[in-house]
Amino acid sequence: MNLLRVLRGKHTTKRKVLPYIPGTIGVSAVSEAIIRDYGRFVPRRIRRKIAKISGVPLKVYYNGPVIRG
């Protein structure tokens, strides 16, 4: 037997992860805020174009608490 295998012990497998089922995570706080501001979900690329045309700075959305130091 290989000496490293003997020293390492039993081979451990990765834990089994259930496959993702669409719709189980739910809506994030960021997407809710975007929908509230724009009326529907608008990708960042389009939001950047809207901000550039209107002259208003792009609003940045954060998910979870924001810690600024």
PEUR-V399758 format. One record per residue. N is the residue number from 1. RES is the residue in one small letter. SS is DSSP state (H for helix, E for strand, C for the rest). Layout:
n | res | ss
N | RES | SS
N | RES | SS
This chain:
n | res | ss
1 | m | C
2 | n | C
3 | l | H
4 | l | H
5 | r | H
6 | v | H
7 | l | H
8 | r | H
9 | g | C
10 | k | C
11 | h | C
12 | t | C
13 | t | C
14 | k | C
15 | r | C
16 | k | C
17 | v | C
18 | l | C
19 | p | C
20 | y | C
21 | i | C
22 | p | C
23 | g | C
24 | t | C
25 | i | C
26 | g | C
27 | v | C
28 | s | C
29 | a | H
30 | v | H
31 | s | H
32 | e | H
33 | a | H
34 | i | H
35 | i | H
36 | r | H
37 | d | H
38 | y | H
39 | g | C
40 | r | C
41 | f | C
42 | v | C
43 | p | C
44 | r | H
45 | r | H
46 | i | H
47 | r | H
48 | r | H
49 | k | H
50 | i | H
51 | a | H
52 | k | H
53 | i | H
54 | s | H
55 | g | C
56 | v | C
57 | p | C
58 | l | C
59 | k | C
60 | v | C
61 | y | C
62 | y | C
63 | n | C
64 | g | C
65 | p | C
66 | v | C
67 | i | C
68 | r | C
69 | g | C
